[in-house]
Amino acid sequence: MIPKRLDAVEKQDIELLVSNAVREGRTIEYKQQLPAGRDDDKKEFLADVSSFANASGGDLIYGVEEERDSNGHATGIPSAVPGIDGINADQAIQRMENMIRDGIEPRIPGVQIKAVDGFPSGPVIIIRLPHSWASPHMVTFKASPKFFSRTSAGKAPLDVPEIRAAFVQSESLPRRINQFREERIGRIVAGEGPVQLVSGPTVVFHIVPVSAFHSGTQIDVTPFSRGQHILVPLSGSGDGRQPTILIRLR
């Protein structure tokens, strides 16, 4: 996965994948052309999409050529970024959004698709799939239900034990979040919080990102290296006692 917010990804970020020889893996896959209209192409596309959502999430990037070995097989290493020739990016994105919506159950929340211009033949299209809290997701196109996930070698179908484990993991997420909340409240009551609270009625507001309970979470630290201040203290207690600091995320 490109380590930036998708809305901030630019032409040079994609070109760096080639110059750095970033190989396909668990969180990134390259395609030279968009899925065609044949049923097999649509099934392959939906398998790719669902595999990311059922694993750690990642980027599916269209418009990238791969190096070939002596037998003509793709190596997973990007060799060039020509882009996609002869497409209307908006129409292509809408078509893929429709396929994802109609061909996968349950629906994958948080899917993002972006076209990046500036390449010789046309735009590059990136589909960013999150690690889904609603997984496992099943490909339902043409009444041929299948589950897929990803390994370092790419997507792979799930067998029955793996499907059962995926459902168990998904069902355990609310329990794990509730356990986290209970433990935090216990520490606050015991006076073991990060700041000493004043006596009296207290309201505790928890913000729990689901991604915190998934492996493979990535954080874009580029703004810090550029000196941008994105953590801004809003206020202290102002009365000489231990301050309570509120943080606003821009």
Contacts in CASP RR format, 6 or more apart in sequence:
PFRMAT RR
TARGET T0000
AUTHOR 0000-0000-0000
METHOD contacts of the structure
MODEL  1
MIPKRLDAVEKQDIELLVSNAVREGRTIEYKQQLPAGRDDDKKEFLADVS
SFANASGGDLIYGVEEERDSNGHATGIPSAVPGIDGINADQAIQRMENMI
RDGIEPRIPGVQIKAVDGFPSGPVIIIRLPHSWASPHMVTFKASPKFFSR
TSAGKAPLDVPEIRAAFVQSESLPRRINQFREERIGRIVAGEGPVQLVSG
PTVVFHIVPVSAFHSGTQIDVTPFSRGQHILVPLSGSGDGRQPTILIRLR
1 27 0 8 1.000
1 28 0 8 1.000
1 57 0 8 1.000
1 58 0 8 1.000
1 59 0 8 1.000
1 128 0 8 1.000
1 218 0 8 1.000
2 9 0 8 1.000
2 13 0 8 1.000
2 14 0 8 1.000
2 17 0 8 1.000
2 28 0 8 1.000
2 59 0 8 1.000
2 126 0 8 1.000
3 218 0 8 1.000
3 220 0 8 1.000
4 13 0 8 1.000
4 220 0 8 1.000
4 222 0 8 1.000
5 220 0 8 1.000
6 112 0 8 1.000
6 114 0 8 1.000
6 126 0 8 1.000
6 128 0 8 1.000
7 114 0 8 1.000
8 220 0 8 1.000
9 114 0 8 1.000
9 116 0 8 1.000
9 126 0 8 1.000
10 116 0 8 1.000
11 116 0 8 1.000
11 117 0 8 1.000
11 118 0 8 1.000
11 119 0 8 1.000
14 61 0 8 1.000
14 64 0 8 1.000
14 81 0 8 1.000
14 116 0 8 1.000
14 124 0 8 1.000
14 126 0 8 1.000
15 81 0 8 1.000
16 22 0 8 1.000
17 28 0 8 1.000
17 61 0 8 1.000
17 64 0 8 1.000
17 78 0 8 1.000
17 81 0 8 1.000
18 64 0 8 1.000
18 78 0 8 1.000
18 79 0 8 1.000
18 80 0 8 1.000
18 81 0 8 1.000
21 77 0 8 1.000
21 78 0 8 1.000
22 28 0 8 1.000
22 77 0 8 1.000
22 78 0 8 1.000
23 75 0 8 1.000
23 76 0 8 1.000
23 77 0 8 1.000
24 30 0 8 1.000
24 66 0 8 1.000
24 76 0 8 1.000
24 77 0 8 1.000
24 154 0 8 1.000
25 150 0 8 1.000
25 152 0 8 1.000
25 153 0 8 1.000
25 154 0 8 1.000
26 55 0 8 1.000
26 56 0 8 1.000
26 150 0 8 1.000
26 151 0 8 1.000
26 152 0 8 1.000
26 154 0 8 1.000
27 52 0 8 1.000
27 55 0 8 1.000
27 56 0 8 1.000
27 57 0 8 1.000
27 58 0 8 1.000
27 59 0 8 1.000
27 150 0 8 1.000
27 216 0 8 1.000
28 58 0 8 1.000
28 59 0 8 1.000
28 61 0 8 1.000
29 48 0 8 1.000
29 52 0 8 1.000
29 59 0 8 1.000
29 60 0 8 1.000
29 61 0 8 1.000
29 154 0 8 1.000
29 155 0 8 1.000
30 61 0 8 1.000
30 63 0 8 1.000
30 64 0 8 1.000
30 65 0 8 1.000
30 66 0 8 1.000
30 76 0 8 1.000
30 78 0 8 1.000
31 60 0 8 1.000
31 61 0 8 1.000
31 62 0 8 1.000
31 63 0 8 1.000
31 64 0 8 1.000
32 62 0 8 1.000
32 63 0 8 1.000
32 64 0 8 1.000
32 65 0 8 1.000
32 66 0 8 1.000
33 62 0 8 1.000
33 63 0 8 1.000
33 84 0 8 1.000
34 62 0 8 1.000
34 84 0 8 1.000
34 87 0 8 1.000
34 92 0 8 1.000
34 96 0 8 1.000
34 125 0 8 1.000
35 41 0 8 1.000
35 42 0 8 1.000
35 44 0 8 1.000
35 45 0 8 1.000
35 96 0 8 1.000
35 99 0 8 1.000
39 141 0 8 1.000
39 142 0 8 1.000
42 99 0 8 1.000
42 141 0 8 1.000
43 139 0 8 1.000
43 141 0 8 1.000
43 142 0 8 1.000
43 144 0 8 1.000
45 96 0 8 1.000
45 99 0 8 1.000
46 99 0 8 1.000
46 100 0 8 1.000
46 103 0 8 1.000
46 104 0 8 1.000
46 139 0 8 1.000
46 141 0 8 1.000
47 139 0 8 1.000
47 146 0 8 1.000
47 148 0 8 1.000
47 155 0 8 1.000
48 60 0 8 1.000
48 148 0 8 1.000
48 155 0 8 1.000
49 60 0 8 1.000
49 100 0 8 1.000
49 104 0 8 1.000
49 108 0 8 1.000
49 111 0 8 1.000
49 127 0 8 1.000
49 129 0 8 1.000
50 104 0 8 1.000
50 108 0 8 1.000
50 137 0 8 1.000
50 138 0 8 1.000
50 139 0 8 1.000
50 147 0 8 1.000
50 148 0 8 1.000
51 148 0 8 1.000
51 149 0 8 1.000
51 150 0 8 1.000
51 154 0 8 1.000
51 155 0 8 1.000
51 156 0 8 1.000
52 58 0 8 1.000
52 60 0 8 1.000
52 129 0 8 1.000
52 150 0 8 1.000
53 104 0 8 1.000
53 108 0 8 1.000
53 129 0 8 1.000
53 130 0 8 1.000
53 131 0 8 1.000
53 132 0 8 1.000
53 135 0 8 1.000
53 137 0 8 1.000
54 132 0 8 1.000
54 135 0 8 1.000
54 136 0 8 1.000
54 137 0 8 1.000
54 147 0 8 1.000
54 148 0 8 1.000
54 149 0 8 1.000
54 150 0 8 1.000
54 158 0 8 1.000
54 166 0 8 1.000
55 131 0 8 1.000
55 149 0 8 1.000
55 150 0 8 1.000
56 131 0 8 1.000
56 150 0 8 1.000
56 214 0 8 1.000
56 215 0 8 1.000
56 216 0 8 1.000
57 129 0 8 1.000
57 130 0 8 1.000
57 131 0 8 1.000
57 132 0 8 1.000
57 150 0 8 1.000
58 128 0 8 1.000
58 129 0 8 1.000
58 130 0 8 1.000
59 126 0 8 1.000
59 127 0 8 1.000
59 128 0 8 1.000
59 129 0 8 1.000
60 126 0 8 1.000
60 127 0 8 1.000
60 128 0 8 1.000
60 129 0 8 1.000
61 124 0 8 1.000
61 125 0 8 1.000
61 126 0 8 1.000
61 127 0 8 1.000
62 83 0 8 1.000
62 84 0 8 1.000
62 124 0 8 1.000
62 125 0 8 1.000
62 126 0 8 1.000
62 127 0 8 1.000
63 81 0 8 1.000
63 82 0 8 1.000
63 83 0 8 1.000
63 84 0 8 1.000
63 119 0 8 1.000
63 124 0 8 1.000
63 125 0 8 1.000
64 78 0 8 1.000
64 80 0 8 1.000
64 81 0 8 1.000
64 83 0 8 1.000
64 124 0 8 1.000
65 78 0 8 1.000
65 79 0 8 1.000
65 80 0 8 1.000
65 81 0 8 1.000
65 82 0 8 1.000
66 74 0 8 1.000
66 75 0 8 1.000
66 76 0 8 1.000
66 77 0 8 1.000
66 78 0 8 1.000
66 79 0 8 1.000
67 74 0 8 1.000
67 75 0 8 1.000
67 76 0 8 1.000
67 77 0 8 1.000
67 78 0 8 1.000
67 79 0 8 1.000
68 74 0 8 1.000
68 75 0 8 1.000
69 75 0 8 1.000
81 119 0 8 1.000
81 124 0 8 1.000
82 119 0 8 1.000
82 120 0 8 1.000
82 121 0 8 1.000
82 122 0 8 1.000
83 119 0 8 1.000
83 120 0 8 1.000
83 121 0 8 1.000
83 122 0 8 1.000
83 123 0 8 1.000
83 124 0 8 1.000
84 92 0 8 1.000
84 121 0 8 1.000
84 122 0 8 1.000
84 123 0 8 1.000
84 124 0 8 1.000
84 125 0 8 1.000
85 121 0 8 1.000
85 122 0 8 1.000
86 121 0 8 1.000
86 122 0 8 1.000
87 122 0 8 1.000
87 123 0 8 1.000
89 115 0 8 1.000
89 117 0 8 1.000
89 123 0 8 1.000
89 125 0 8 1.000
90 115 0 8 1.000
92 115 0 8 1.000
92 125 0 8 1.000
93 113 0 8 1.000
93 115 0 8 1.000
93 125 0 8 1.000
96 113 0 8 1.000
96 125 0 8 1.000
96 127 0 8 1.000
97 111 0 8 1.000
97 113 0 8 1.000
99 141 0 8 1.000
100 108 0 8 1.000
100 111 0 8 1.000
101 107 0 8 1.000
102 141 0 8 1.000
103 139 0 8 1.000
103 140 0 8 1.000
103 141 0 8 1.000
104 137 0 8 1.000
104 138 0 8 1.000
104 139 0 8 1.000
104 140 0 8 1.000
105 137 0 8 1.000
105 138 0 8 1.000
105 140 0 8 1.000
106 134 0 8 1.000
106 137 0 8 1.000
107 134 0 8 1.000
108 129 0 8 1.000
108 130 0 8 1.000
108 132 0 8 1.000
108 134 0 8 1.000
108 137 0 8 1.000
109 130 0 8 1.000
109 132 0 8 1.000
109 133 0 8 1.000
109 134 0 8 1.000
110 130 0 8 1.000
111 127 0 8 1.000
111 128 0 8 1.000
111 129 0 8 1.000
111 130 0 8 1.000
112 127 0 8 1.000
112 128 0 8 1.000
113 125 0 8 1.000
113 126 0 8 1.000
113 127 0 8 1.000
113 128 0 8 1.000
114 125 0 8 1.000
114 126 0 8 1.000
114 128 0 8 1.000
115 123 0 8 1.000
115 124 0 8 1.000
115 125 0 8 1.000
115 126 0 8 1.000
116 123 0 8 1.000
116 124 0 8 1.000
116 125 0 8 1.000
116 126 0 8 1.000
117 123 0 8 1.000
130 211 0 8 1.000
131 211 0 8 1.000
131 214 0 8 1.000
131 216 0 8 1.000
133 170 0 8 1.000
133 173 0 8 1.000
133 210 0 8 1.000
134 170 0 8 1.000
135 166 0 8 1.000
135 169 0 8 1.000
135 170 0 8 1.000
136 147 0 8 1.000
136 149 0 8 1.000
136 158 0 8 1.000
136 163 0 8 1.000
136 166 0 8 1.000
136 167 0 8 1.000
136 170 0 8 1.000
137 147 0 8 1.000
138 145 0 8 1.000
138 146 0 8 1.000
138 147 0 8 1.000
139 145 0 8 1.000
139 146 0 8 1.000
139 147 0 8 1.000
139 148 0 8 1.000
146 157 0 8 1.000
147 157 0 8 1.000
147 158 0 8 1.000
147 162 0 8 1.000
147 163 0 8 1.000
147 166 0 8 1.000
148 155 0 8 1.000
148 156 0 8 1.000
148 157 0 8 1.000
148 158 0 8 1.000
149 155 0 8 1.000
149 156 0 8 1.000
149 158 0 8 1.000
149 162 0 8 1.000
149 166 0 8 1.000
150 156 0 8 1.000
158 166 0 8 1.000
173 210 0 8 1.000
173 213 0 8 1.000
176 213 0 8 1.000
177 208 0 8 1.000
177 210 0 8 1.000
177 213 0 8 1.000
180 208 0 8 1.000
181 206 0 8 1.000
181 208 0 8 1.000
184 204 0 8 1.000
184 206 0 8 1.000
185 204 0 8 1.000
186 192 0 8 1.000
187 193 0 8 1.000
188 197 0 8 1.000
188 202 0 8 1.000
188 204 0 8 1.000
191 197 0 8 1.000
195 242 0 8 1.000
195 243 0 8 1.000
195 244 0 8 1.000
195 245 0 8 1.000
196 242 0 8 1.000
197 244 0 8 1.000
198 237 0 8 1.000
198 241 0 8 1.000
198 242 0 8 1.000
211 217 0 8 1.000
223 230 0 8 1.000
224 230 0 8 1.000
230 249 0 8 1.000
230 250 0 8 1.000
231 247 0 8 1.000
231 248 0 8 1.000
231 249 0 8 1.000
232 247 0 8 1.000
232 248 0 8 1.000
232 250 0 8 1.000
233 245 0 8 1.000
233 246 0 8 1.000
233 247 0 8 1.000
234 245 0 8 1.000
234 246 0 8 1.000
234 247 0 8 1.000
234 248 0 8 1.000
235 244 0 8 1.000
235 245 0 8 1.000
235 246 0 8 1.000
236 243 0 8 1.000
236 244 0 8 1.000
236 245 0 8 1.000
236 246 0 8 1.000
237 243 0 8 1.000
237 244 0 8 1.000
END
